[in-house]
Amino acid sequence: MNTALRPYATAGVTLISAGLLAATPMVSASPDLVLRAVQLTAGQDVGLVVGGTGTPIPGPDYIAGADAYIQRILPGAISQGVFTPEGGSPIYTGVKSLPFDTSFAQGTTILTSEIEQQVAAGNIVAVYGESQSSTISGMVMPHLQQDGVAADAVKFVLVGDPSNPDGGLLERFDGLSLPSLGITFSGATPPDTVYDTTIYTQEYDGFADFPKFTLNFLADLNAFLGIEYVHPTYQDLTDEQLNNAIALPTTEGYDGNTTYYMVPMADDQVLPLLRLFEGIPLIGKPLVDLLNPALTQIVNLGYDNPDNQGWDVGQANVPTTFGLFPSTEQLMTALNNMGPALQQGFEAFVNDLEHPASTADSSGVFADLLSGSSAGGALPSFTDIVNGLSSAVSQGYATLLPTADIITSLLLNMPAYDISLFTENLFSNPLDAIGLPLAADTGLLTLAAGIEFMVLQETASSISTTLQDLF
């Protein structure tokens, strides 16, 4: 879950929710298989780096990026990579790879074993989890405590956590199960863990900062695009950004061991929702600058924040599912902000038109597409053509399975979830009985559309590569 999707994977799509990225071939999981970058001796401080979806074996660059976080919680630790499956079928790692639930389970077994081996050797351990491995880390915590691992022996630093208690996608729809897709919305990273834990979240990261008020479709769509544009960038954050991260409030008297931080979007950045328009020649930047300030006020109404910012400010340690509407106070804040936002957007739009930025010549893209085999390469043999076409047909056929799984989830699991929400609230709160199923469906339908689009996009890209290789 942590590497970037291809740049135009989300064009035209209508959203997803957990963002649950560059696909890497899956490796069969083995609880005993661990990638050790450094040989360690007993009594050392050890950093265990666990990758996200599609990164089963963290490479040197990935470990180096994670080490910047590890040094914040355990200075002087020597970091090494740990193998975990990190599967994400039908997206991210291919249709025939491990689904999320299986990957979570195997990853939990592997990471628990590795931590306990390190602690048994007398080492203090700091675990870096990103995206899927953040969820795995949360699943590991109770196992460690049950096995008697001392509270001061292990620390965790988690980024882009889909199980973030207030904002994580797997907590927003806690209790929902989609067996055909192999994913269960498993709830929150334990806020009452005995182990020191630090969780960093970026504003608009759709996996870790999913809107609370899912009836706000624009907020949902923005969060989905944030999975592509924001979620993969935690290792790009600077020390200054991390030092200035906002410590989120917790419940009064909270004596847990987890600290929650929010990294706001930089002032010079735009909503993920508008990033696709930036590349349009001539009009792209003016259009984005015109829409961004006002659209931000609308998108932020999807979050529970009186100041109408893009994250919840309830209690970061409280597991929070989706809801219906923002407060009146927040609505008034958005309305008060709208006038200045419209003015700011218009002024930026006029300035962009008066001082147009130079744009790259896009003719080269079309030239490359039209060039074909003009370089003079040999024509493919008849056998090569048949094999290539057979491969393309096979890849196209492979999309039928995840498509059927998505339809099954929509026709069976989603109605069952709606009925449970309706019956649970019918007598206690009739408004929730009607509204919560609608809110759930808004998020889940866009999730389904997003998954289907990503499957089709990956397949189209793969077929295109196969056919291009022929000529």
N, C-alpha and C positions, 0 to 999 in steps of 0.2 A: 503494500500500500504506500510506498513512500517515494517511488521514483516517478518521474513525470510521464504523462501520457503524451502521445505525439501531438504536435502543436495544433492541429486542426481536428482533433478527435471529437471535440464537442460542438463543432459548428452545426447550427441548426437544431441542436437537441434541446429538449425542454427540461432538463435537470435530473439530478440524482440526489441521493442523500448520501450516504456513506459510503464517497468517496470514498467504496472500499476499495510500476507503473512501468517503466520500460520492461517488457516481458523478457524473462530469462528462462531458459529451459529448466524444468523442474528436475530435482534429483530425489531419488527415493530416500525417505527419511530413515535415519538410524539413530536411536537414542545415544549410541556410543560415539557417533561421528561428530568431532569438534575440530574446527579449523584453529590451530594454535599459531599465531603469528610470532610469538616469543616464548621461549622456554623459561618458565618461572620456577623459582625455588620457594620453599615455605617461608612464611613470615613477610611476604611482600603485599603491597597494595595492588590489586588487580582490577583493570577495567574490562568488562565483558561487553563487546559491541555486537548487537543483534540487529540484522537488517530488517527492512520492511518488505512488503509484498514484491516478489520478483527479484529480491536480493538475498538468496539463501546463504551465500558465502560472501561476507563483506570483504571488499578489496582494500588495498593499502590506502587509497584516497578516501574511501568511505570511513575507514577506521580513524584516519587523521581528523576528518571532520567531526566525528563523534567524540573524539578525545577532547576537543575543546569544551564539550559539555561535561565530560567525566572529570576533568581537572577542576571544575567549579565545585564539585561535591566531594572529590577525593584527590586533592593535590598530590602529585608525585606518582599516581597510579600508572602502571604499565598496561596499556590497552592491547587487547587481542580480539580477533573475530571469533564468533561462535556460529557454527552451522545450525540453521533451522530451515524447515521446508519452505516457508513463505509462499505457499501456493494461493492462487486467487481465481480459480476457474469459476465461471467461463470467461472472465476478463483478466487482463493484466498478465497472466501466465499461460494462457491457452486453454482451449476447451477440454483437453485431455489431461490437464494437470490436477493437482489436489484442490478440492473446494476449501473454502475458508474454515469450516468447522473442523475438518480433518487436520488441516494445517495448524489450527490453533491447538488442538489436542496433542499432536506430535511435538509441536514447538514447546508446549508447556512441559512435557516429559523431559525433553532434551535440556532445556534451560534449568529446570529444577535440579536435574542430576549434575550439571556442570557447576552450578553455584555451590551445591552441597559438597562436591569434591574439592572445590577451592577452599571452602570454609574448613573442611576437615583437615586440609593441609596447613591450616594456620594463617590463611590469607584473609585480608579484608577485601570485600568485593563491591565494586560499583558497576551497576548494570545500565547500559544505554539502550533504550528501546525506542524505536521509531515506527509510527503507524501500526501495522499489524503486530509488531513485536512489543509495542506498548500495551496492547490488549493482552498479549501473552504474559508480559511481566505482571500485570494485574492478576492473572490466573495463577501465576507462580506463588505470589505472596502468601496466600493461605496454606499452601503446601509446605512452604518453608517453616511457617509458624507451627504447623501441626507436627513437623518433623523435629522441632526443637532448635531450629537455627536461631542463634542469639540476635536480638534486635540491633545490636551495634556491629554486627558482622557484615551486614549487607545494606547498600544504599541503591536507590533507583533514580535515574533522571529520564523522563519520558517526554517525547515531543510528538506533536500531531496525533494525540491519543484518541482513537475512535471510541474509547470507553471513558473519556473524560466525563466526570459526574454531571456537570452542567454544560452541555454542548456537544458531547460525543454522540455520534450517530447511533452507536450500538446501545446507548442509554435512552436516547430520545424515543425509540420504539421498543423499549425493553419488554420482553415477553413474546414478541413476534418471532415466529419460526417459518422459514421458507425452505422446507426439506428438498424440494426439487432443485433449488439453487445451492444447497449445501451451506446455508448460513442461518445462524440463530442470533438474534439481537440480544446479546448476553448480559447487558447491564453495565454497571459502572466499575471502574477500577476502585478497589476498596479504599474508601476515605479513612477508615479506622485501622489501617495496617500499622503494625508496630515498627515497620522499617522506614527510615527517613526517605521521603520521596519528593521529588521536584517535578512538576508538570508544566511544560511550556506550550502555549497555544498561540497561533497567529490568527488575527482577525480575518474572518471570511474563509478559513480553512474548513471546507465542507465536511470533513471527517471528524474534526475535533471542535468545531464552532458552528454546528448546524443550528438553524433557526429554531427557536422554541415555538413560535406562532406559525405553524406550517401552512395555514391558509394563505399566507403571503407568498404567492407563487414567485414573484420576482426575487424575494429573499431566498427561496429554495433554489431557483435557477442560478442565482449568484453564488450560492454555496457550492453547487455542483461544479461550476466553472472554477471556483476556488480550489477544488480538488486537483485540477490541472495546473493552475497558475500559482497557487499559494502553498498547497500541501507539500510539494517536493522541495521546498526552499529553506528548510530549517538549517541545513548546514551552510547556507549562504548568509545567515544572519551574522552581523558584526558583534564584537564585544560591546560596543556602545548600545546597540539595540537590545542586547540581553541585559546589560546593566540598567537600562532604562525601562525594562519591561514592567508592566503594572501588576503589583501584587493584588490579586482578587480577594474580595472580602469572604470570610467564612462565617459560620454561625457563631453567635455570642457564646463564649466559653469553650469553643472548639479546642480540644487538647490533642488532636491527632497529629500525625507526623508528616503530613503532606502539605506542601506549599504550592499554590497555583499562580501562574503568571500568564498575563496576556501581552502579546506583542502587537501593538496597533499597526495598521497599515500606514506606511510612510506618507507624508504630505504630498509628495510628488507622484504617488501612485494613483491608479484609478480602479474602480470596481472591477473585479474579475468579469462581471457581466458585460463590460464594455471593451475588454481587451481584444476581442475578435475584430472590432471595428478599427483598431488603431492602424492596421496595415492598408486600409483603403486609400488609394492615391488621392491626394489633394484635399478631400473632404473628411478623411478619417479622423485626424487629430482635432480639427474644429468641432466635428460632431461629438466626439468623446468629451472634449472640454465643455461643450454646451450642456450635455446631459448629466455629466458626473455629479455635480453638486446637488442638484434636485433629486436625482435618482437615488443618491446615497441616503437621503432622508426617508425615502419610501422603503428601500431595502432594510434599513435599520429598524423599521417598525416590526420586523420579524423577530427581534430580540427583546428580552425583558431588561430594558435599560432606561431609566428616567431621563438620562441625558441624550437618549436616542443615538447611541453608538452601537457598533456592530458586534456586541457580545453581551451576554447576560451578566448582571451584577447582583444577582440574588445572593445565594450562598454557594460558593464554588465547591464546597465539600458535600452538598446535598444532591443525591441522584435526582435528576429532573427530567421527566418525560415532556412530550409536546403539550401545548395548550392552545387556547383559542385566540384571545385578543390582548393587545398591549393595554396598559393602564391609560386612563384619561390624561394623567399628567404627561405621559410620554407622547400621546397624540398632540397635546397642546405644544409641547416642545418642538415636535416635527413641524407643526403649522407655523410656529414663530420663526423657525429656521428656514422655511421654504422661500420667503421673500428674498432674503439676502442670498440664498443659494441660487435662485433664478437669476438674480442680478450678476452674481459672480460668474455663472455659466455664460451668460450673454456677453459680458465683457471679455471673457477669455475667447469666446467664439469670434468676436469682432477682431480681437488682437491677432488671432491665428490667420484670419483672412487677410488682414493688412500686412502681416509679416509671415508669409507661408514658409514652412520649413521645407528644406530640400528633401525629396523622396527618391528612393532608389529606383532605378529603371527595372521594371518588372518584365521587360521583353525577354530578358535572359531566361526566365522560367519557361516561357513558351518555346523559346528556341531550343532549350534542352529537351522539352517534350516532343518537339517535332523532328529532332535530329535523328532519332531512330538509329539505324545501323549505318549511317552515312560515313562513319569512321573507316569503313572498308573491311569490317570483320567478315569472317566466313559465314555463309548461310547455314542455319541449323539443318541437320539431317532429318529425314522423315521420322525416324525413331525418336529423335529429340523433341520434335513437334508433338507427336502422339503422347509422349511421356509428360511433356509440359502441360498439354491440354487436360490430360487425365488428372494431373496434380491439381490443376485449377478447379476442375469439377469436384474433386474430392474435398478441397478446401471450402468450396461453396456449400457442398452438402453438409459439412460439419457444423454450419450455422443452424441447421434445423434443430439439433438437440437443445442448445441453449434457448432458442426461440420457443420451443415447446415447453421448456422448463419455466420460462418467464410467463407464458400464457397460463400454465398450470397454477403458478403462484397467484396470478391475478384472478383466476376463476374460482380457486378453492381457498387459498390461505387468506387472501385479503377480505373476502366476505366473512369468513369465520372470525377474523380479527375485529371487523366492524360490529358483528353481532355481540361479541364479548364486551366491547366498549359500550354498546347501547344498553345491554342488560345490566352491566355493573353500575350504570349511572341513572337508569330510568327513574327510580324512585327518589334517589338522593338529590339529583340535579338534572332535570329534564333537558335543560339547555345543553349541557355537556353530552347527554345521551344522543342528541342529534348532531351537535357540532363536532365532537371529537372524531366520530367516524369520517366526517367530511374532511377534517384537517388531516387525519391519517391518510386518507385516499389521495389528497393533494400531493403529499410527500411521496407516497408509495408508487403512484402512477408515474410521477416524474422520474423516480428511481428506476422503474421498469423501462421507461422510454430511454433513459440514459444508458442502462446496461445493454439494451438491444442495439442502440446506435453504436456503442463502442464495439460490440461483437461484429456488427456489419462492417464498421470502419476498419477494424483489424483484418478481417477477412479480405476486404477489397484491396487493402494495402499489400497483403501477402500474395493475392492473385496477380496484382499488378507487377510485383517484383518477379514472380515466376515467369510471366509472359515477357517481360522486358529482358530477362536473361536469355530468352530464345533468340533475340534479334540484336 
